[in-house]
């Protein structure tokens, strides 16, 4: 394990004096490999705070380009980056922020053919995608690859956050819940929130992406309590947070007692 250099010690000084992080925790951050799904509203603060914290390698998966309408909330990009691939724009942002961080850009869409191989290259995954198909795919792939998944989602003035580790067990010996325990099946398309149609307060994405970064850093360093088994709900208009206990569903098709999902074939495009 490579040691922190003098410049890194100064850069991370506020981490090093934290009892819950310290030198050992900062070394864990330096050695960590984190994969981010999406470089948009959630992915932007994630990318910036993980880079600032000294996460050694950050993989970014996104096949989109920067548009003017992104800039109201996707703070990893700027006006000069319009029409550039988001992974390239985000990589440049990280380079300006912290030269000790390596970015691995994946300018592509994650799908059933590449998800397991891609996710297996990293220690932890953070999902900032904006559609249910990708969320189910990433959750299933993380379970099969035995990787923890820090998940967040947005509404116009609200957000949702949890950590999925269904390949591990809780204090009672039961598996932690998976995404399929929370949402056994995707909702009807007419009931799905669409950012372009109903809007989103940009700063809400900043709040949730930042909270996501906190949970990733906690999982890497071991600081505090994991969110596994708990769902945090943020109500921006009411200025309130709520925590809901999640339970493992023994009948869920992924991590239940008699699983029917054992690979990603259900996500394959016909």
C-alpha positions in Angstrom: 0.0 0.0 0.0 1.5 3.3 -1.1 2.0 5.9 1.6 0.5 9.4 1.5 2.9 12.0 0.2 3.5 15.4 1.9 1.1 17.2 -0.5 -1.6 14.6 0.2 -1.1 14.9 3.9 -1.7 18.6 3.7 -4.6 18.2 1.3 -6.4 15.7 3.5 -5.5 17.2 6.8 -9.1 17.7 7.9 -9.7 14.0 7.3 -6.6 12.9 9.0 -7.6 14.5 12.3 -10.9 12.8 12.3 -10.8 9.8 14.6 -13.2 7.9 12.4 -11.0 8.4 9.3 -7.4 9.2 10.2 -4.4 8.0 8.3 -5.7 4.4 7.9 -9.1 5.6 6.5 -7.4 7.9 4.1 -5.2 5.1 2.9 -8.4 3.1 2.3 -9.8 5.9 0.2 -6.6 6.2 -1.8 -6.8 2.5 -2.6 -10.5 2.4 -3.3 -12.1 1.9 -6.7 -15.6 3.4 -7.1 -17.8 3.1 -10.1 -20.4 5.8 -10.7 -23.4 5.1 -12.9 -24.2 8.4 -14.5 -22.5 11.8 -14.5 -25.7 13.9 -14.2 -27.5 15.6 -11.4 -26.6 13.0 -8.8 -23.3 11.9 -10.3 -21.9 15.5 -10.5 -21.7 16.1 -6.7 -20.7 12.5 -6.2 -17.8 12.8 -8.6 -16.6 16.1 -7.1 -16.8 15.1 -3.4 -15.3 11.6 -4.0 -12.4 13.2 -5.9 -11.9 15.9 -3.2 -11.9 13.2 -0.6 -9.1 11.3 -2.3 -10.8 8.2 -3.6 -8.0 6.8 -5.7 -9.9 5.6 -8.8 -13.3 6.7 -10.0 -14.9 5.0 -12.9 -17.7 6.9 -14.6 -20.3 5.3 -16.9 -22.3 7.6 -19.1 -23.0 7.7 -22.8 -24.6 11.2 -22.9 -23.3 14.6 -23.9 -23.6 17.8 -22.0 -26.5 20.0 -23.0 -27.4 23.5 -21.9 -30.4 22.3 -19.9 -28.1 20.0 -17.8 -26.3 22.9 -16.3 -29.0 24.0 -13.9 -28.2 20.9 -11.7 -25.2 19.0 -13.2 -22.5 21.0 -11.6 -19.5 18.9 -12.7 -20.0 20.5 -16.2 -19.9 24.1 -17.4 -21.0 26.1 -20.4 -17.8 25.4 -22.2 -18.5 21.7 -22.0 -21.7 21.8 -24.0 -21.8 19.0 -26.7 -18.9 17.2 -25.1 -19.2 13.7 -23.7 -20.1 13.9 -20.0 -17.4 11.5 -19.0 -14.8 13.7 -20.6 -16.2 16.9 -19.0 -16.3 15.2 -15.6 -12.8 13.8 -16.0 -11.5 17.3 -16.6 -13.3 18.6 -13.5 -11.6 15.9 -11.4 -8.2 16.7 -12.9 -8.6 20.3 -11.9 -9.8 19.4 -8.4 -7.4 16.6 -7.4 -4.5 15.4 -9.5 -4.0 12.4 -7.2 -7.3 10.8 -8.5 -7.4 8.6 -11.5 -10.6 8.7 -13.6 -11.6 5.8 -15.8 -14.2 7.1 -18.2 -16.6 4.6 -19.8 -18.4 6.5 -22.6 -21.1 3.8 -23.1 -24.4 2.6 -21.7 -24.2 -0.1 -19.1 -26.3 -3.2 -20.2 -26.7 -6.9 -19.7 -23.6 -7.7 -21.8 -21.1 -5.6 -19.9 -22.5 -4.9 -16.4 -21.0 -7.8 -14.5 -17.5 -7.4 -16.0 -17.5 -3.7 -15.5 -18.8 -3.7 -11.9 -16.5 -6.5 -10.9 -13.5 -4.2 -11.6 -14.6 -1.9 -8.7 -15.0 -2.2 -4.9 -18.3 -0.3 -4.6 -20.9 1.2 -7.0 -23.0 4.4 -6.7 -26.1 4.5 -8.9 -27.1 8.0 -10.1 -29.2 6.8 -13.1 -32.5 8.2 -13.9 -34.6 5.2 -15.2 -35.9 2.0 -13.7 -34.4 -0.3 -16.3 -30.9 0.8 -15.4 -31.6 0.7 -11.7 -32.8 -2.9 -11.8 -29.9 -3.9 -14.0 -27.3 -2.3 -11.8 -28.8 -3.7 -8.6 -29.0 -7.2 -10.0 -25.4 -7.0 -11.3 -24.1 -5.7 -8.0 -25.7 -8.6 -6.2 -24.3 -11.2 -8.6 -20.9 -9.6 -8.4 -21.1 -9.2 -4.6 -20.5 -5.4 -4.6 -22.2 -2.9 -2.3 -24.5 -0.4 -4.0 -25.2 3.1 -2.8 -28.4 4.2 -4.4 -30.2 7.5 -4.7 -33.1 8.8 -6.7 -34.8 12.2 -7.2 -38.2 13.7 -7.4 -39.0 17.3 -8.2 -38.6 18.4 -4.6 -37.6 15.1 -2.9 -35.0 12.4 -2.8 -34.3 8.9 -1.7 -31.1 7.3 -0.4 -30.1 3.8 0.8 -27.3 1.3 0.5 -27.9 -2.2 -0.8 -25.7 -5.1 0.4 -28.0 -8.1 -0.1 -24.9 -10.4 -0.4 -24.2 -9.7 3.3 -26.3 -10.4 6.4 -27.6 -8.3 9.2 -27.3 -8.8 13.0 -30.1 -11.4 12.9 -28.5 -13.4 10.2 -30.9 -12.4 7.4 -29.7 -10.9 4.1 -29.8 -7.1 3.9 -32.6 -6.1 1.5 -32.1 -5.6 -2.2 -33.6 -3.1 -4.6 -36.1 -5.8 -5.5 -37.2 -6.0 -1.9 -38.1 -2.3 -2.1 -39.6 -2.4 -5.6 -40.5 -5.9 -6.6 -41.4 -4.7 -10.1 -41.1 -1.5 -12.1 -44.1 0.9 -11.9 -46.1 1.7 -15.0 -44.5 4.2 -17.3 -47.3 6.7 -16.9 -46.6 6.9 -13.2 -42.8 7.4 -13.5 -41.4 10.9 -12.7 -39.7 12.4 -15.8 -37.4 15.3 -15.0 -37.8 16.9 -18.5 -41.6 17.0 -18.1 -42.2 18.0 -14.4 -38.8 19.5 -13.5 -36.5 19.2 -10.6 -35.0 21.8 -8.2 -31.4 21.6 -9.1 -30.1 21.9 -5.5 -32.1 18.8 -4.5 -29.8 16.8 -6.8 -26.9 18.4 -5.0 -28.2 17.4 -1.6 -28.9 13.8 -2.6 -25.6 13.4 -4.6 -23.7 14.8 -1.6 -25.4 12.4 0.8 -24.6 9.6 -1.6 -21.0 10.6 -1.5 -21.1 10.5 2.3 -22.4 6.9 2.3 -19.8 5.8 -0.2 -17.0 7.3 2.0 -18.5 5.6 5.0 -18.6 2.2 3.3 -15.0 2.6 2.3 -13.6 3.8 5.6 -16.0 1.8 7.9 -17.0 5.1 9.7 -20.4 5.2 11.3 -23.4 3.0 10.5 -24.2 1.7 7.1 -27.5 2.7 5.6 -28.1 -0.9 4.5 -31.6 -1.8 5.7 -32.7 1.8 6.0 -34.2 4.2 3.4 -33.7 7.9 3.9 -36.3 10.3 2.4 -35.7 14.0 1.9 -38.5 16.4 1.6 -37.1 19.7 0.4 -40.3 21.7 0.6 -40.9 20.7 4.2 -37.2 20.7 5.1 -37.5 17.3 6.6 -35.7 13.9 6.6 -37.4 10.7 7.3 -35.9 7.2 7.9 -37.8 4.0 7.0 -36.7 0.5 8.0 -36.4 -1.9 5.0 -36.7 -5.6 5.4 -35.5 -8.5 3.3 -38.2 -10.1 1.3 -37.7 -13.9 1.2 -39.9 -14.1 -1.8 -38.0 -11.6 -4.0 -36.7 -13.2 -7.2 -33.1 -12.1 -6.8 -31.9 -12.7 -3.2 -34.9 -14.6 -1.8 -35.1 -18.1 -0.6 -35.8 -19.5 -4.1 -34.2 -17.0 -6.5 -35.2 -17.1 -10.2 -32.8 -14.4 -11.3 -29.3 -16.0 -11.4 -27.9 -14.0 -14.3 -28.7 -10.9 -16.3 -30.5 -12.6 -19.1 -33.8 -10.9 -18.1 -32.2 -7.6 -19.0 -31.0 -8.7 -22.4 -32.5 -6.6 -25.3 -34.4 -8.9 -27.7 
